[in-house]
Amino acid sequence: MSVPLPDLDPARALDVSFFDRDPVEVARELLGMALVRQLPGGPRLAARIVETEAYDCPRDPSCHVIARLPGAAQALGGAPGRIYFHAVYQHALLNVVCRESGVQAAILIRAAEPLLGEDTMRELRPVKRRLDLTNGPAKLMTALSITPDLNGQRADGPELYFVPGEPVPDAEVTTTPRIGLRLGADLPWRFLVTGNPWVSPGRPAGA
């Protein structure tokens, strides 16, 4: 079943205040919303968010890694609704800072389903299998040309922003531990649209 294309007008972008709260709530509510990338001087790309993770350092043992990432503590403790990239195996991943300034917290966008501009996404990330376009956090960065110059910018546009989509009911959401963690591996802070083929193939911690 095809997903309706939401109104992608930048005027409908989620305000940064949306992120000024518990990242676990934010991660869940982002499912079904659209991530929009307006390429400078080029087309607009959009993808429906189908997988997220939450990170909340005051109660998250996995955040010990922040001390080893240059600039991470300052970025995650900054103003809510700012874009933050962290690198895993030399791949940048898309995060949005949550909670009030001074508290280190964020959500990670792990996977999305193309809605608009798929031909351009294929030019940016040539793949044999359609699902491999955006079914992982590093893949969607390439396919949507989410570039380092966006680091630290507000998450309400104009070049990168989120707009409301069709809400995903609780009955269609699966919650699991996050992927690739040792500490905090028991926290059920990964959210995905149940059965969606664009969800990343990674295995949750402890699986």
N, C-alpha and C positions, 0 to 999 in steps of 0.2 A: 504494500500500500504506500503510495507516494505521500510525502509530508508536505502540507501546505506551506507556501513561501510566505513568511511573515512580512510585515511592513518594515523595511530596512532603513527607513529615513533616519538620519543621525539625530533628528529632533526627538526620536523615541528611545534613544540610548538610555540604558540604566544609569542613573546618577551615581556618583561615587559613594553617596551615603548608603546605597544598597549593600556595600561591602563593609560598612562600619558596624560589624556585629560578629557573632560566633561564626567562624569559618565552616563549621559542620553544617549549620543551617544554610549558609550561602552555597556550599557545594551541592547540597541536595536540590535547592531551588533553581540552580542553573541548568539542571537537566531539562532539555526541551527548548531552551532559549537559543538564540542564534548568535554566533560569533561572527562579526563583520569586519572585513579588511578592505579598506579603500586604498587601492594602489595609487601612489602619487602620479597623476597624469595618465592613469590607466583605468581598468575596469574595477568594479566592486565584486568582491568574493564573499561568500557566506556559507557557513556550515552549522548544522544543528548539533548542539552539545549532547553527547550520549554517555560520557564518562568523566568523572571528576574525583579529586581527592582533597581532603582537608588536612591542614597542619596548624596546630595551635600550641605554641611552645610552652605556655604556662602549665600545660597538662600533657605534654607530648614528649616522651623519652627520646623519640627519633631526632629531636631538634638539637641534640648534642653536635650534630654535624655542622651546625651553623658556625660554630667557633672556627671551623677549618675552611670556611668559604669566605674569601676576601669580600668585604662589603655587605655580606648577607645580613648580619645582625642589624646593621643600620637601615638597610632597605626594608626588611620585614617589620621593623619597628617604626617605620615611617608612616606617613599619612595613608589612610585607607583608600582603596580604589586606584592604586598606582600599579602599573605593570612592573613585574620583576622577573628577570630571567635567571635561572640557575643552570649550571652545566652538569650533565651526567654523561660520563664517557665521551666528553668533548661535544655533546649535543646540548644546545640550549633548549630549555623547557619553559612554557608559558605559565606564569603565576600571576595572581592578583592579590595585593596586600589587603588584609582584613583587620578588623578591630581598630580601636583607637590608637593614635600615635603613642609610641612607647611600649606597645605590646606586640611581640613578634608572632604573626599569624598570617596565613595565606591559603589560597586554594590553588590547585594545579588542574589545568585542563588536560585531560589524558587522551580524549578521542572525540571526533565529531563526524557528522555525516554531511557530505557536500549538498548544498542547496542551490547555489548560484555560482557560475563561473567555473564549472568543472573542467572545461577545455583549457582554460588558463592554468588551473591547478595542475593539469597533466603536463603542460609545458614546463612549469616550475619544478615538478617532481615526476618525471617519466616513470611509469610503472607498467608491468604486464597485467597485474591483477588490480582491478578497480578498487577493491577494499583496502589495498595497501597505500592509497593516497593519504588518508587521514586517520587510520586506525591505530594511532600511537602518538604520544606527546611530542616526539621529535619530528615525526612525519608531518603532522599538521602545521608545524612551524615552517617547514619547507614549502608545502603545498599552498599555504596562504601568504607566503613571503613575509612572515613576521620577523622583522629584522632588528639588529641590535640598537638602531637609532630610536626604537620605541621604548627602550628600557627607561623606567622612571616616569613615563608619561601617564597622564590620567587615562582611566579605562572607559571614558565616555566620549572618545573620538577626538578629532574627526577621522583619523587614519585607522584606528582600531577601537571597536566598541561592542557592546552587547545589547540586543533588543529582545523583548519578550516574545515567546513563541507559544505553541500549544502546551499548556501545563501537562506534566506527566503524573498521573495518579499514583498513589503509594503502591497500589496493586501491581504496577508495571515497573517498579524500581527494585533492584537487587542491591543489597548492602554487603560489603565484604571487608576484610582487612586490606590495607594498602599493599602495593607491589614493591618488592625489592628491599624490605626493611627487616632489621633484626630487632632493634629496640622499638617499642610501641607497636609490635606486630599484631597484638591482640585487639587493637582499636578498630572498630568497624566504620572507618571513615572514608571508604571508597564507595562511590555511588555510580550505578550504571543503569541504563534502560534495558530491562530484561529482554534477552533474545535479540537485541539489535546487532546486526552483523558487523557494524563499524566499531564495536567495542574492541579495545586492544587485546591481543592474545596473551598478555602477561599473566603470570600466576600469582594470586594473592599470597602474602606472607603466611607460612604455615600450611599451605595447601600441598 
